[in-house]
Amino acid sequence: MLDNQNLSTKSQLDKLERISNQISLLISQNDYEKISHLDKMRKKIISDMQEKNFELSNVHKNSVLKLISQNEVIISEFNSVKASSTIFITLE
């Protein structure tokens, strides 16, 4: 069971990383329409992980910390560019 959870956790973290990279790319391309959808996907993955009460190994914890840091930068960039817009994303 623990191995399945580790695989699932890794899979979810990989998805989060891909979404973060896609959001970053979309920001650099000024393609803001798709960002909200990706942010909703990101929040759903995080919510699912919390709901399933995944335990994180040290390796996974480091991955999560890197993703949080990357997301903080991405969100800051996005919100500063779109400050006059009604679209905002958060780190939830």
N, C-alpha and C positions, 0 to 999 in steps of 0.2 A: 504494500500500500504506500509506504513511504517513497519508494522508487517512482511509482506512478505520480505521486504528488510532486516530486522533484521534477519529473518530466513536464508535468502540467505547468508548474511554476516557471520553468525555463521557457516553455512555449509562450506563456502569457507575457513574460518579460521581453522575449524576442518581438512579440507583436507590439508591445509598448514602444520598444526602440524603433521599430519600423515606422510606426505612426509618428513618433517625434521627428524622425528624419524626414518624413513626408511633409509634415507641417513646416519644418524649417525650409525645405525646398520651395513649398508654396509661398511662404513669406518672401523669399528671395525673388520669386517670380511675380510677386504682387497678385497672386491668385487667391483672394481671400474667401471666395464663396465656398470652397471645399474644406476650409479649415474648421468651420463649426461642426461639420459632419464628423471629421476625424477626431475632434475634441470630444464629441459625444461617445464615439467608439472607445477612446482612451479612458474616459470616465467609467464606462460600462465594464471594461476589463478590470479596472482598479476596484470597482464595486464588487464584481464577481469574486475577485481574489480575497477581499475582505470578508465577504459573505461565507466563503468556503473556509475561512480562517486558516489560510496557508501559512505554514511555518517556513521561514526563510533561512537558508544556510548562510554562512558568512559570505560566500561567493555571490549568492543572490542578493544579499544585503548591499554589497558593494555595487552591484548592477542597479539596484533600486536608487541608491544615492546618486549614482551618475545620471540616471534618467531624471531624477528630481532636479538636479542641477541644470541639466540640459533643458528641461521643460521650463524652469524659471527664466532662463535666458530667452528661450523662444517666446514665452508668453509676454515677457517684458518688451521684446522687440515688436511683437504683434500689437500689443496694446498701445505702444507709443506711436506706431504708424497709423493705427485705427482710432486714435483718441477722439477724433471728432465723429466717429461712427457709434452705432448702438451695439456693435458686436464686441463682446469681451469674453475671454476664457479665463478659467481659474485653475488652480492646482489641485482641485478635489479629486 
